[in-house]
């Protein structure tokens, strides 16, 4: 089983990819890429764990967005 550091590495990798897209292609493209990543993650979670878990994940995203505003 993966330890917590592996999970953080995945998040760090996703952030690094978004930073690269932002620097190379600009904010609009980075936002679209982030939206695609969230949609793909929600679809995967739905397939693996069901729609209730996907909704929980999306609520976390929504709360994070509210804190960033």
C-alpha positions in Angstrom: 0.0 0.0 0.0 1.3 3.5 -0.8 2.2 5.7 2.1 1.1 9.3 2.4 4.3 10.7 0.8 3.3 8.9 -2.4 -0.1 10.6 -2.4 1.5 14.0 -1.9 3.9 13.3 -4.7 1.0 12.8 -7.1 -0.5 16.1 -6.0 2.9 17.8 -6.3 3.3 16.3 -9.8 -0.2 17.6 -10.8 0.7 21.1 -9.5 4.0 21.1 -11.3 2.3 20.2 -14.6 -0.3 23.0 -14.1 2.5 25.5 -13.4 4.3 24.4 -16.6 1.1 24.8 -18.6 0.5 28.2 -17.0 4.0 29.4 -17.8 4.0 28.0 -21.3 0.4 28.7 -22.4 -1.1 31.1 -19.9 -3.8 31.2 -17.3 -6.8 30.3 -19.4 -5.2 27.1 -20.7 -4.0 26.2 -17.2 -7.6 26.7 -15.8 -9.0 24.5 -18.6 -6.4 21.8 -17.8 -7.3 21.9 -14.1 -11.0 21.6 -15.0 -10.2 18.5 -17.2 -8.1 17.0 -14.4 -10.9 17.5 -11.9 -13.5 16.0 -14.3 -11.3 13.0 -15.0 -10.7 12.4 -11.3 -14.4 12.6 -10.5 -15.2 10.2 -13.3 -12.5 7.7 -12.0 -13.8 8.1 -8.4 -17.3 7.5 -9.6 -16.3 4.3 -11.4 -14.2 3.0 -8.6 -16.1 4.1 -5.5 -19.5 5.3 -6.7 -21.3 8.6 -7.1 -21.5 9.4 -3.4 -17.8 9.4 -3.0 -17.4 11.5 -6.2 -19.8 14.1 -4.8 -17.7 14.2 -1.6 -14.6 14.8 -3.5 -16.2 17.6 -5.5 -17.5 19.2 -2.3 -13.9 19.3 -1.1 -12.9 21.0 -4.3 -15.7 23.5 -3.8 -14.7 24.2 -0.3 -11.1 24.7 -1.3 -12.2 27.2 -4.0 -14.2 29.1 -1.4 -11.2 29.4 0.8 -9.1 30.6 -2.1 -11.5 33.4 -2.9 
